[in-house]
Amino acid sequence: MNDKILNLLGLIVKANKLVNGEERTLEAVRNSQAKVVFLASDAGRSTAKTVSDKARYYNVRVIDKYNKNELSAATGSENRVVLAVTDKGFAKKCIDLLEKGK
């Protein structure tokens, strides 16, 4: 993997600062634990709308640049569609890398 954000996701998993799955991510957003949300670009329309709307309401940044396969490979798990980063520092780094285009 040459993408720095995807590499960073691997570190976030090892640091146990990542929430997997739609329900757990929505709960983390509602509880102000989610600092940034990753939504697969090829997620279902219903899932994408639900997660995007909830994140927008709670003012949580959504990154939808990656597909299911890329998110799954980065986290070492299968079929990852929705993820939430719960650490402020990791979330800031993800956003910084995204804005720099890396």
N, C-alpha and C positions, 0 to 999 in steps of 0.2 A: 504494500500500500504506500503510495507516494503522497497521499492527501494527509496533511498535518492534522486536520480536524478528526478524521477517522482514526489516526494513530492516537490522538488524545483521548478518543472514546475508549480505547483499550485500557489506557491508564485510569480513566474514571471508573471503569468496571472493576479493576484491581483494587482501587481505593474504596470500593463499595459506596460510591456516590451517584449511582445511576438507578433509576426506577424503570422497570420494563412493563409493557402492556398498557392498553388503553385505560382500563379502570384504575389501576394503581397510579398512572400518570395524572388522570383527572383528579384523583384524590390528593395527590401531591400539589397540583395547581391550586385546588380549593383551600388547602391548608397552608399555602404560601411557602411550601418546601421546594417546589420546582422553580429553578432560576432560569432555565432555558429548556425548550421542548424540541425534540427531533421528531419530525413526522415524515414518513417515507413518501417520496414523490409519487409512488404508485399505490398509495393507500386507497382503500375504498372511499367512495364519495361520502357516505354517511359518517365514517370514522373521521375523515378529513374535516368535514364541517363541524362535527361535535368538538373535536380537539381544538381546531382553530378558533371557534367561537368562544370556548371556555378560556383559552389562553389569552385571547384579545380582551375579554371581560376582566380578567385578573392581571392584565398588563404583563404577560410573560411572552418573551420572544420565541417565535417558532422558526426553526430551520427546516426547510423542506427541500433541500438541495440533493439529498441522497435517496436511492431506492432501497427496497427491502433487502436485497442481496448485499448491498454495501453496508447497511446498518448491521445486518446479521453477521457479516464477516468481521466487522470492526469490534463487535461485542462478544464474539465467540459463541453466539447462540443462534438458533434457527428461527426464521420467520419473525424478525423484529420489525414492527411497523411504527410503534410509538414508544419513545424513550423520554425520560426527564432527567436532567442533571440537577442534583440537589445541593451542590457545593458552589458557593458564590464565586470563588476564584477560578474554578474550572469553567464555569459558565461564561465568565468574563473573557477568558482565554479563547473559548470557542467563538464568541462573538467577534473578538478582535481579529482572529484568523479569518473568519468569514468576510469581514469588512475589508481586510487586506487582500482578499481574493486568493488565499493560499489553500 
